[in-house]
Amino acid sequence: MLKELLCACAVSVMLASPSFAMAKDSCGGDCTSCHSLSLKEAGDLIRKTGVNVKSVKQSPARGLHELLVEKDGKQGILFVDYGKKHIIQGAVFSADSLRPAIAHEKELPQPKEVSFIDPATIPAHHAVVMGNPKASKKLFVFTDPDCPYCRKAHLELVKLASMTTDLAIHIMLYPLPMHPAAFDKSRTILESRKLDLLDKAFEGKELPKPSKDSSRTAVEAIVSFANANGISGTPTMVLPDGRVQVGLPDAETLKKMLEGK
């Protein structure tokens, strides 16, 4: 049921369930004065998932209890709404900083932060190329077709491709575990290498089913490379000089970055 207990993402916001019980007058102060969840209650609620509850805290997002859980020696986060009716898997991010908002941050292993990747080591033969394939300047973008932030980034990449003639944008399809349908979408796109299929995927349109084993091998190779090199969220780009940046700015800003301005 749980492929990954926590995914750093490239980026989703989990909202509180409207079903939680409200305080008699209103709820505007300390949530713990009205809403609580004991370790035993939490364990009973999520028993069917097969994970053990190590700790329960209030989530930074109101309306949710944050559970530190463990399975097979790995720790992660689950959420339970105040009504104790729903179990939520995913991550909460700050709308201002787009950084994870986690009450158990100190208890969790910190992901490896990467600042440089040698572009020559990236499996570019598995990329879908936008712009000029023969360009001397190469930009690598690790992206997930079901990631909402990647969809916005894709529009900026389309603009960027039309703004310069000496740039090859290598799209590295990196489906995240939290988006189970993204794996087959990535395979389908790689089987044709057609940009219109890439566009359709980011537009949320239905794609044909993949049919070649080679596409599975290609996507798995990209995922393996990303995991081994500290890329855990999307979109993540590797600039021509090897610098790594999580997130993607607008096309004009990115063009200036590539020009060294």
N, C-alpha and C positions, 0 to 999 in steps of 0.2 A: 504493500500500500504506500509505503514511504520510500521513494527512490532516494531522496535526499532529505535530511532533517532540516537543513538550512541551506538556502541558496543566496549568494551575494548578488546579486543582480544588478544587472544591468538593469529595468527598473519598474516595480509594482507597488501600489499603496493598498493595504488591507484596511477596510472600513469597519467600524463597530456595527454589530448586528442591532437593528432597531427593537429586538425583542426583549432587551434587558429590562429588569424591573426598576422603575423610577422611585426616588425617595418621595415621601408623602407631600412635602412642600415643593422642593425643587432639588436639583443636583448641581451645585456650583462650587462646592468646596472640596473637602477631602473625600475622595471616592471610597476609601477603605472604611469610612464610618458607616456606609450603607451596604457596600458590596464586598464580600470576602469569599475566598475559596481555600479550603484547607488542603494540605498535602494529600490526605486520605481521599477527600472528595475528588480531587483532580485525578488521582490514580484510578478511582472507580469509573470516572467519566471516560477516560481514554484507554481503559483496559483492553478493548478490542483491537487497538492499534499495535499492541505488542511492545510498547515502549514503557520505560520506567520513569516516573516523575522524580526529579532530584530537588526541585525548588519551585515555588510559586511566588511571583511578584506582580504588582500592578504594571501593566504595559504603559509606556509613554503615551500611547493612543488611548484616550478615554473610552471606556466601554469594554475593555478587554483585560483578561488575566493572562499574563505571560508565563508559560511553563518551560522550565529548563528540563529537557528529557534526554534519556540515554537509551541507545539500542546498539548491541554488538560492539560496545566500546566507543561508540561515537555519540557526541552530544549535539543537540540542536534545540530549536525553539518551536513550540506550538502555542496556539492561542485558544482560549475559551471565552465566549461572550458572557456578559454579566448575568444573562438569563440561564446560563449553564445548559444551553440547548445545542450549541454548535461548536465544533472543533475546527479550527482554521489553521491551515498550513501555508507558510509563506513568510514574508518579511514586511516590517513597517519601516517606512522611510520618512525623514523630515522633509516637508514640502519646501523649506527654505534652502537647505544644504544638499538635499538628495542623498544624505548619508543615512545608514541604518540607525534607527532609534530603538535600542535594545536595553531593557532593564538589566539583563544578565550579561552585559557586554564583557565584564571582567572575568566571568566564569567560562566564557567560550574561547576556544583557540583562535588566535588572530590570523586572518588570511595573510599569506605572503604578499607583500607589496612589491610590485615590479616597476622599475622606472626605465629599463632599457632591455630591448630584445634585438639581437642581430638580425636584420631583415633577411639575410642570406639563409638563415635557418628556418624561416617560415615556409611551410609546404605550399608555395604559391601555385603549383601545378593543380591544386584542388580549388583554386579561386575562380569566381566569376568576375570578369574584368569589365569595368566601366571606364569610359574615356578612351584614351589612345593606348592600345596594348603595347605599342612599340616605343612608348615614351621613356625618356631617361629617368624621370622622377616617378617613384612608386610610393603609394600610400596603401597601407593594409588596414582594413576595418573588420573586426570580429563582431558579427551581428546575428541577431535572432529574428526570424521573420514574424514571430508572435510577440515580440517585445514592443510595447507602445512607444518607448523612447527611440528604439531603432527605426520605427516607422517615420518619426519626425526627422531623424538623422538621414534617412534614405532620401527624403525630399531635398535636403541640403546637399547631399552628394550628387544628385541629379543636376542641381544648379551649378555645383562646382565643376562637374564634367563639361558643362557648356561654356564655362568661363576661361578655360585654359586648354591648350592643345598639347602641352608636354607633361601630361600626368596620366598614369595608369592607376586606377583605383581598384585594388584587389579586394573583393568582397569575400571574406572568409566566413562561411555559414557555420555558426556555432550555436546550435539549439540548446537552451538551458533545460535542466530537468523539470523546472516548474511549468514548462510549456511542452507537454507530451506530443502534441500534434506537429510541433516545429521540426522534429527529426525527419519525418517523411516529407514535409514540405521542402526541407533543405535538400533531401535526396532528389526529389523531382526537379528542382532547379538545376542541380549539378548534372543531372542526366542530359539536359538540353543545353545548358550554359546560355540560355536565351534571357536577355534583359527584360523582355515583356513578361516573362513568368516571374521574375524577381519583383517587378512592379506590381503584378497581380497579388503576389503573396503579401506585400506590405499594404496593399489596399484591402486586405482581408477577404479576397475572393478565393473561391474554391479552386484547388489545383488537382491535376490528375494524380493518380497513385503512382508511386515509384515502381519500377519493374526490374532494375538491374542491381546485381550484387555489388558492382563496382562503386555505385553511389553510396552504399552503406559503408564500404571501406573508406571512401573519401571523407565522409562526414565524421566517422570515428577517428580518422587521422587528425582532423582539425580539432576535435574535442580533446583528443589526447595531447596534442601540442599545447593547446590553451591551458589545460590543467597542469601540465608539467612546467609551464612558464609563468604561472601566477596570474593568468587571466581568468577572472571568475565572474565578471559581469559584462553586460553589453549595453550600448556599443562601447568597444574599446578600440582605439586606433594606435597603430605603430607608424610613426612618421618616417620619412626616408632616411633620417640619420639614426633611427633606432629608438628614439624617445617614445615612451608609452604614455598615452593619456586616456583616462576613463571618461567617457562622454564625448560629445562631438559638438563643436560650436557651429554657428551659422556659416554659410558658404563663403561670404566675404571675409570673415575673420579667419577661416581656415586657409583661404587663398593667401592671405597676408602671412600666416604662419609658415606656409610652405615656401614663401618667397623670402623668409627670414626677416620680415618687417615687424 
